[in-house]
Structures are given as structure tokens and as C-alpha cells.
Amino acid sequence: MKFYEYTQWRNTGLAARLGLVIASIDARAFVFIFIFILHISWETLYTFLGIVTFFGLLEYLGYSVPVAIRKARSLIAGRRRFVQRTISRRRRIIHG
């Protein structure tokens, strides 16, 4: 067996990427090109270019899309986490 037959499974969890001339960007950004193709207008072109630029900026900063969403959620939630007592949480689960 060849080397790549053993290591093929390692890349199955990676996100799909589309290579451009300068860099590769997450392929989820290019979902909007299909929207642009289906509805060709200046607004959808600007939206597509803005979203691709946003994804490129995330790549430049070193974030993937799921990591950026988690980071934004943690920034919105703040540092303090409020804890409920276990009995009141159980009571709410049982009684709605």
C-alpha cells in the first residue's frame, strides 16, 4: 500500500477551500456567487464581493468561520457566567 492510502482520512475534517490567484478562501463564501448568478444585479454583486472580502479578512486574521462565530459569541456574552441552582433548573425542566 502507498503512503497516501493510510493518511487519506486525516483531511476529511478540513473545510472545503477555493483557491484564487492570491490566496485560498473558505468555499462557504462562494455560496453567494450562485445567488448572484441566479439574480444578477449590482446589489448582489456588491454583497458577494463584500462577503468574499469578509471571509478573506477572517482568513488573514487566522480564524475559520466556526471559530469566528464562537469568538463573536464569547465577546457578546462577556466574561461573567451566571449559574442557576440545580433544583430550580430541574424544576423548570419538569414543569416547563
N, CA, C and O atoms as a GROMACS GRO file, in nm:
protein
  384
    1MET      N    1   0.083  -0.118   0.000
    1MET     CA    2   0.000   0.000   0.000
    1MET      C    3   0.088   0.124   0.000
    1MET      O    4   0.199   0.125   0.052
    2LYS      N    5   0.034   0.227  -0.058
    2LYS     CA    6   0.108   0.352  -0.068
    2LYS      C    7   0.082   0.438   0.055
    2LYS      O    8  -0.011   0.414   0.131
    3PHE      N    9   0.166   0.539   0.072
    3PHE     CA   10   0.159   0.625   0.190
    3PHE      C   11   0.026   0.699   0.198
    3PHE      O   12  -0.031   0.710   0.307
    4TYR      N   13  -0.025   0.751   0.085
    4TYR     CA   14  -0.147   0.832   0.089
    4TYR      C   15  -0.270   0.748   0.121
    4TYR      O   16  -0.372   0.804   0.162
    5GLU      N   17  -0.264   0.619   0.104
    5GLU     CA   18  -0.380   0.535   0.139
    5GLU      C   19  -0.398   0.527   0.290
    5GLU      O   20  -0.509   0.506   0.338
    6TYR      N   21  -0.292   0.542   0.363
    6TYR     CA   22  -0.302   0.541   0.509
    6TYR      C   23  -0.343   0.676   0.565
    6TYR      O   24  -0.409   0.682   0.668
    7THR      N   25  -0.306   0.782   0.499
    7THR     CA   26  -0.328   0.916   0.555
    7THR      C   27  -0.446   0.989   0.493
    7THR      O   28  -0.466   1.107   0.524
    8GLN      N   29  -0.523   0.927   0.411
    8GLN     CA   30  -0.633   0.995   0.343
    8GLN      C   31  -0.740   1.043   0.442
    8GLN      O   32  -0.801   1.148   0.420
    9TRP      N   33  -0.764   0.969   0.547
    9TRP     CA   34  -0.868   1.004   0.642
    9TRP      C   35  -0.837   1.131   0.718
    9TRP      O   36  -0.928   1.194   0.773
   10ARG      N   37  -0.712   1.171   0.725
   10ARG     CA   38  -0.674   1.288   0.804
   10ARG      C   39  -0.735   1.417   0.752
   10ARG      O   40  -0.764   1.507   0.831
   11ASN      N   41  -0.754   1.428   0.624
   11ASN     CA   42  -0.804   1.552   0.566
   11ASN      C   43  -0.956   1.555   0.552
   11ASN      O   44  -1.009   1.649   0.493
   12THR      N   45  -1.026   1.458   0.603
   12THR     CA   46  -1.170   1.455   0.585
   12THR      C   47  -1.242   1.558   0.670
   12THR      O   48  -1.355   1.596   0.636
   13GLY      N   49  -1.183   1.606   0.777
   13GLY     CA   50  -1.247   1.705   0.863
   13GLY      C   51  -1.218   1.848   0.823
   13GLY      O   52  -1.272   1.940   0.884
   14LEU      N   53  -1.134   1.869   0.723
   14LEU     CA   54  -1.099   2.005   0.684
   14LEU      C   55  -1.211   2.069   0.602
   14LEU      O   56  -1.285   2.000   0.531
   15ALA      N   57  -1.223   2.199   0.613
   15ALA     CA   58  -1.326   2.272   0.538
   15ALA      C   59  -1.285   2.280   0.392
   15ALA      O   60  -1.167   2.282   0.358
   16ALA      N   61  -1.386   2.285   0.305
   16ALA     CA   62  -1.360   2.299   0.162
   16ALA      C   63  -1.304   2.437   0.134
   16ALA      O   64  -1.348   2.536   0.193
   17ARG      N   65  -1.207   2.444   0.044
   17ARG     CA   66  -1.142   2.570   0.013
   17ARG      C   67  -1.140   2.590  -0.137
   17ARG      O   68  -1.132   2.494  -0.214
   18LEU      N   69  -1.149   2.715  -0.177
   18LEU     CA   70  -1.140   2.751  -0.318
   18LEU      C   71  -1.017   2.838  -0.337
   18LEU      O   72  -1.002   2.941  -0.271
   19GLY      N   73  -0.931   2.797  -0.425
   19GLY     CA   74  -0.808   2.871  -0.448
   19GLY      C   75  -0.830   2.983  -0.548
   19GLY      O   76  -0.883   2.961  -0.657
   20LEU      N   77  -0.789   3.101  -0.511
   20LEU     CA   78  -0.792   3.215  -0.601
   20LEU      C   79  -0.649   3.243  -0.646
   20LEU      O   80  -0.558   3.168  -0.612
   21VAL      N   81  -0.630   3.348  -0.720
   21VAL     CA   82  -0.497   3.380  -0.771
   21VAL      C   83  -0.403   3.414  -0.655
   21VAL      O   84  -0.287   3.371  -0.655
   22ILE      N   85  -0.451   3.489  -0.558
   22ILE     CA   86  -0.366   3.535  -0.449
   22ILE      C   87  -0.368   3.438  -0.331
   22ILE      O   88  -0.262   3.403  -0.278
   23ALA      N   89  -0.486   3.394  -0.290
   23ALA     CA   90  -0.498   3.309  -0.171
   23ALA      C   91  -0.617   3.217  -0.188
   23ALA      O   92  -0.695   3.230  -0.282
   24SER      N   93  -0.630   3.124  -0.095
   24SER     CA   94  -0.748   3.038  -0.095
   24SER      C   95  -0.843   3.084   0.014
   24SER      O   96  -0.801   3.121   0.124
   25ILE      N   97  -0.970   3.081  -0.017
   25ILE     CA   98  -1.074   3.128   0.076
   25ILE      C   99  -1.170   3.013   0.101
   25ILE      O  100  -1.187   2.924   0.017
   26ASP      N  101  -1.232   3.016   0.217
   26ASP     CA  102  -1.331   2.915   0.253
   26ASP      C  103  -1.440   2.909   0.147
   26ASP      O  104  -1.490   3.012   0.103
   27ALA      N  105  -1.477   2.789   0.106
   27ALA     CA  106  -1.572   2.772  -0.004
   27ALA      C  107  -1.713   2.815   0.034
   27ALA      O  108  -1.797   2.834  -0.053
   28ARG      N  109  -1.741   2.830   0.163
   28ARG     CA  110  -1.874   2.876   0.204
   28ARG      C  111  -1.902   3.017   0.156
   28ARG      O  112  -2.018   3.056   0.144
   29ALA      N  113  -1.799   3.093   0.131
   29ALA     CA  114  -1.819   3.229   0.080
   29ALA      C  115  -1.873   3.228  -0.062
   29ALA      O  116  -1.940   3.323  -0.103
   30PHE      N  117  -1.846   3.124  -0.134
   30PHE     CA  118  -1.885   3.120  -0.274
   30PHE      C  119  -2.026   3.066  -0.294
   30PHE      O  120  -2.069   3.048  -0.408
   31VAL      N  121  -2.098   3.040  -0.187
   31VAL     CA  122  -2.240   3.009  -0.199
   31VAL      C  123  -2.312   3.130  -0.257
   31VAL      O  124  -2.411   3.117  -0.329
   32PHE      N  125  -2.262   3.247  -0.224
   32PHE     CA  126  -2.327   3.370  -0.268
   32PHE      C  127  -2.304   3.398  -0.416
   32PHE      O  128  -2.375   3.479  -0.475
   33ILE      N  129  -2.205   3.333  -0.478
   33ILE     CA  130  -2.190   3.351  -0.622
   33ILE      C  131  -2.305   3.284  -0.696
   33ILE      O  132  -2.345   3.331  -0.802
   34PHE      N  133  -2.359   3.178  -0.640
   34PHE     CA  134  -2.475   3.115  -0.701
   34PHE      C  135  -2.598   3.205  -0.689
   34PHE      O  136  -2.680   3.212  -0.780
   35ILE      N  137  -2.610   3.274  -0.576
   35ILE     CA  138  -2.718   3.370  -0.561
   35ILE      C  139  -2.702   3.482  -0.663
   35ILE      O  140  -2.800   3.528  -0.722
   36PHE      N  141  -2.578   3.526  -0.683
   36PHE     CA  142  -2.552   3.630  -0.782
   36PHE      C  143  -2.584   3.581  -0.923
   36PHE      O  144  -2.638   3.657  -1.004
   37ILE      N  145  -2.552   3.457  -0.953
   37ILE     CA  146  -2.582   3.402  -1.086
   37ILE      C  147  -2.732   3.390  -1.108
   37ILE      O  148  -2.782   3.414  -1.218
   38LEU      N  149  -2.804   3.353  -1.004
   38LEU     CA  150  -2.949   3.339  -1.017
   38LEU      C  151  -3.020   3.474  -1.024
   38LEU      O  152  -3.123   3.488  -1.090
   39HIS      N  153  -2.965   3.574  -0.957
   39HIS     CA  154  -3.027   3.706  -0.955
   39HIS      C  155  -2.919   3.810  -0.982
   39HIS      O  156  -2.862   3.867  -0.888
   40ILE      N  157  -2.891   3.834  -1.107
   40ILE     CA  158  -2.782   3.924  -1.144
   40ILE      C  159  -2.827   4.068  -1.128
   40ILE      O  160  -2.918   4.116  -1.197
   41SER      N  161  -2.763   4.136  -1.035
   41SER     CA  162  -2.785   4.280  -1.016
   41SER      C  163  -2.663   4.337  -0.946
   41SER      O  164  -2.577   4.264  -0.897
   42TRP      N  165  -2.656   4.469  -0.942
   42TRP     CA  166  -2.542   4.533  -0.878
   42TRP      C  167  -2.540   4.505  -0.727
   42TRP      O  168  -2.434   4.489  -0.668
   43GLU      N  169  -2.658   4.499  -0.665
   43GLU     CA  170  -2.664   4.477  -0.521
   43GLU      C  171  -2.610   4.339  -0.484
   43GLU      O  172  -2.536   4.326  -0.387
   44THR      N  173  -2.648   4.237  -0.561
   44THR     CA  174  -2.597   4.104  -0.529
   44THR      C  175  -2.448   4.092  -0.558
   44THR      O  176  -2.378   4.018  -0.490
   45LEU      N  177  -2.400   4.164  -0.659
   45LEU     CA  178  -2.256   4.164  -0.686
   45LEU      C  179  -2.181   4.228  -0.570
   45LEU      O  180  -2.080   4.175  -0.524
   46TYR      N  181  -2.230   4.342  -0.521
   46TYR     CA  182  -2.165   4.407  -0.408
   46TYR      C  183  -2.172   4.321  -0.282
   46TYR      O  184  -2.077   4.315  -0.205
   47THR      N  185  -2.285   4.253  -0.263
   47THR     CA  186  -2.298   4.164  -0.148
   47THR      C  187  -2.198   4.050  -0.157
   47THR      O  188  -2.132   4.016  -0.059
   48PHE      N  189  -2.187   3.990  -0.275
   48PHE     CA  190  -2.093   3.881  -0.295
   48PHE      C  191  -1.949   3.927  -0.270
   48PHE      O  192  -1.874   3.859  -0.201
   49LEU      N  193  -1.911   4.039  -0.326
   49LEU     CA  194  -1.775   4.089  -0.307
   49LEU      C  195  -1.747   4.124  -0.161
   49LEU      O  196  -1.637   4.102  -0.111
   50GLY      N  197  -1.848   4.179  -0.093
   50GLY     CA  198  -1.831   4.211   0.049
   50GLY      C  199  -1.814   4.086   0.134
   50GLY      O  200  -1.732   4.084   0.225
   51ILE      N  201  -1.892   3.983   0.104
   51ILE     CA  202  -1.882   3.859   0.183
   51ILE      C  203  -1.751   3.788   0.156
   51ILE      O  204  -1.689   3.736   0.249
   52VAL      N  205  -1.708   3.786   0.030
   52VAL     CA  206  -1.578   3.725   0.000
   52VAL      C  207  -1.466   3.803   0.066
   52VAL      O  208  -1.369   3.743   0.114
   53THR      N  209  -1.477   3.934   0.070
   53THR     CA  210  -1.377   4.016   0.139
   53THR      C  211  -1.377   3.987   0.289
   53THR      O  212  -1.271   3.979   0.352
   54PHE      N  213  -1.496   3.971   0.346
   54PHE     CA  214  -1.508   3.938   0.488
   54PHE      C  215  -1.443   3.803   0.519
   54PHE      O  216  -1.368   3.791   0.616
   55PHE      N  217  -1.470   3.703   0.437
   55PHE     CA  218  -1.409   3.572   0.458
   55PHE      C  219  -1.258   3.579   0.438
   55PHE      O  220  -1.183   3.512   0.509
   56GLY      N  221  -1.213   3.659   0.344
   56GLY     CA  222  -1.069   3.678   0.326
   56GLY      C  223  -1.004   3.744   0.447
   56GLY      O  224  -0.893   3.708   0.485
   57LEU      N  225  -1.074   3.840   0.507
   57LEU     CA  226  -1.024   3.905   0.628
   57LEU      C  227  -1.017   3.806   0.743
   57LEU      O  228  -0.921   3.808   0.821
   58LEU      N  229  -1.118   3.720   0.756
   58LEU     CA  230  -1.113   3.617   0.860
   58LEU      C  231  -0.993   3.526   0.840
   58LEU      O  232  -0.924   3.492   0.937
   59GLU      N  233  -0.967   3.486   0.716
   59GLU     CA  234  -0.851   3.402   0.688
   59GLU      C  235  -0.721   3.475   0.722
   59GLU      O  236  -0.628   3.415   0.775
   60TYR      N  237  -0.715   3.604   0.691
   60TYR     CA  238  -0.596   3.682   0.720
   60TYR      C  239  -0.570   3.690   0.871
   60TYR      O  240  -0.456   3.686   0.916
   61LEU      N  241  -0.678   3.702   0.947
   61LEU     CA  242  -0.667   3.707   1.093
   61LEU      C  243  -0.642   3.570   1.155
   61LEU      O  244  -0.609   3.560   1.273
   62GLY      N  245  -0.659   3.464   1.076
   62GLY     CA  246  -0.632   3.329   1.126
   62GLY      C  247  -0.752   3.258   1.183
   62GLY      O  248  -0.736   3.159   1.254
   63TYR      N  249  -0.872   3.307   1.156
   63TYR     CA  250  -0.993   3.244   1.206
   63TYR      C  251  -1.063   3.167   1.096
   63TYR      O  252  -1.066   3.211   0.981
   64SER      N  253  -1.118   3.052   1.131
   64SER     CA  254  -1.211   2.986   1.040
   64SER      C  255  -1.350   3.038   1.074
   64SER      O  256  -1.368   3.109   1.174
   65VAL      N  257  -1.449   3.003   0.994
   65VAL     CA  258  -1.584   3.055   1.017
   65VAL      C  259  -1.641   3.007   1.151
   65VAL      O  260  -1.692   3.090   1.226
   66PRO      N  261  -1.635   2.877   1.184
   66PRO     CA  262  -1.689   2.836   1.315
   66PRO      C  263  -1.616   2.900   1.432
   66PRO      O  264  -1.679   2.934   1.533
   67VAL      N  265  -1.485   2.916   1.422
   67VAL     CA  266  -1.409   2.977   1.531
   67VAL      C  267  -1.446   3.124   1.545
   67VAL      O  268  -1.455   3.175   1.656
   68ALA      N  269  -1.468   3.194   1.433
   68ALA     CA  270  -1.507   3.335   1.438
   68ALA      C  271  -1.645   3.350   1.500
   68ALA      O  272  -1.669   3.446   1.574
   69ILE      N  273  -1.736   3.258   1.471
   69ILE     CA  274  -1.869   3.264   1.532
   69ILE      C  275  -1.860   3.242   1.683
   69ILE      O  276  -1.926   3.312   1.759
   70ARG      N  277  -1.779   3.145   1.725
   70ARG     CA  278  -1.762   3.122   1.869
   70ARG      C  279  -1.696   3.241   1.938
   70ARG      O  280  -1.732   3.277   2.050
   71LYS      N  281  -1.599   3.302   1.871
   71LYS     CA  282  -1.533   3.420   1.927
   71LYS      C  283  -1.631   3.537   1.942
   71LYS      O  284  -1.630   3.606   2.043
   72ALA      N  285  -1.715   3.558   1.840
   72ALA     CA  286  -1.815   3.665   1.848
   72ALA      C  287  -1.915   3.637   1.960
   72ALA      O  288  -1.956   3.729   2.032
   73ARG      N  289  -1.954   3.511   1.974
   73ARG     CA  290  -2.048   3.476   2.081
   73ARG      C  291  -1.987   3.500   2.218
   73ARG      O  292  -2.056   3.548   2.308
   74SER      N  293  -1.859   3.467   2.235
   74SER     CA  294  -1.796   3.490   2.364
   74SER      C  295  -1.777   3.638   2.392
   74SER      O  296  -1.782   3.680   2.507
   75LEU      N  297  -1.755   3.719   2.287
   75LEU     CA  298  -1.745   3.864   2.307
   75LEU      C  299  -1.879   3.924   2.347
   75LEU      O  300  -1.884   4.016   2.429
   76ILE      N  301  -1.987   3.874   2.289
   76ILE     CA  302  -2.120   3.924   2.322
   76ILE      C  303  -2.161   3.881   2.462
   76ILE      O  304  -2.218   3.960   2.538
   77ALA      N  305  -2.131   3.755   2.499
   77ALA     CA  306  -2.174   3.702   2.628
   77ALA      C  307  -2.096   3.764   2.744
   77ALA      O  308  -2.152   3.780   2.853
   78GLY      N  309  -1.972   3.798   2.723
   78GLY     CA  310  -1.892   3.858   2.829
   78GLY      C  311  -1.821   3.754   2.913
   78GLY      O  312  -1.831   3.634   2.889
   79ARG      N  313  -1.749   3.803   3.014
   79ARG     CA  314  -1.669   3.714   3.096
   79ARG      C  315  -1.750   3.645   3.206
   79ARG      O  316  -1.719   3.532   3.244
   80ARG      N  317  -1.852   3.712   3.258
   80ARG     CA  318  -1.927   3.656   3.371
   80ARG      C  319  -2.031   3.558   3.323
   80ARG      O  320  -2.107   3.589   3.231
   81ARG      N  321  -2.036   3.442   3.382
   81ARG     CA  322  -2.136   3.341   3.353
   81ARG      C  323  -2.224   3.324   3.476
   81ARG      O  324  -2.174   3.304   3.587
   82PHE      N  325  -2.352   3.332   3.456
   82PHE     CA  326  -2.445   3.321   3.567
   82PHE      C  327  -2.489   3.176   3.582
   82PHE      O  328  -2.528   3.111   3.485
   83VAL      N  329  -2.482   3.126   3.703
   83VAL     CA  330  -2.511   2.986   3.731
   83VAL      C  331  -2.644   2.977   3.802
   83VAL      O  332  -2.673   3.056   3.892
   84GLN      N  333  -2.725   2.880   3.762
   84GLN     CA  334  -2.852   2.856   3.829
   84GLN      C  335  -2.836   2.741   3.928
   84GLN      O  336  -2.751   2.653   3.909
   85ARG      N  337  -2.917   2.742   4.030
   85ARG     CA  338  -2.916   2.630   4.122
   85ARG      C  339  -2.971   2.508   4.052
   85ARG      O  340  -3.059   2.521   3.966
   86THR      N  341  -2.923   2.392   4.085
   86THR     CA  342  -2.963   2.268   4.018
   86THR      C  343  -3.110   2.239   4.040
   86THR      O  344  -3.177   2.192   3.948
   87ILE      N  345  -3.162   2.264   4.158
   87ILE     CA  346  -3.302   2.231   4.187
   87ILE      C  347  -3.397   2.317   4.104
   87ILE      O  348  -3.498   2.268   4.056
   88SER      N  349  -3.365   2.444   4.086
   88SER     CA  350  -3.453   2.529   4.007
   88SER      C  351  -3.444   2.492   3.859
   88SER      O  352  -3.543   2.504   3.786
   89ARG      N  353  -3.329   2.449   3.814
   89ARG     CA  354  -3.316   2.407   3.675
   89ARG      C  355  -3.395   2.279   3.651
   89ARG      O  356  -3.461   2.265   3.547
   90ARG      N  357  -3.390   2.185   3.746
   90ARG     CA  358  -3.468   2.061   3.733
   90ARG      C  359  -3.618   2.089   3.736
   90ARG      O  360  -3.696   2.029   3.662
   91ARG      N  361  -3.658   2.182   3.824
   91ARG     CA  362  -3.799   2.216   3.836
   91ARG      C  363  -3.851   2.276   3.706
   91ARG      O  364  -3.964   2.248   3.666
   92ARG      N  365  -3.771   2.358   3.642
   92ARG     CA  366  -3.812   2.420   3.516
   92ARG      C  367  -3.818   2.316   3.403
   92ARG      O  368  -3.905   2.326   3.316
   93ILE      N  369  -3.729   2.219   3.404
   93ILE     CA  370  -3.731   2.114   3.303
   93ILE      C  371  -3.855   2.028   3.319
   93ILE      O  372  -3.918   1.991   3.220
   94ILE      N  373  -3.890   1.996   3.443
   94ILE     CA  374  -4.005   1.908   3.468
   94ILE      C  375  -4.136   1.981   3.441
   94ILE      O  376  -4.224   1.927   3.374
   95HIS      N  377  -4.150   2.103   3.493
   95HIS     CA  378  -4.278   2.173   3.489
   95HIS      C  379  -4.288   2.274   3.375
   95HIS      O  380  -4.396   2.331   3.354
   96GLY      N  381  -4.183   2.297   3.303
   96GLY     CA  382  -4.190   2.391   3.190
   96GLY      C  383  -4.172   2.526   3.231
   96GLY      O  384  -4.175   2.617   3.149
   0.00000   0.00000   0.00000
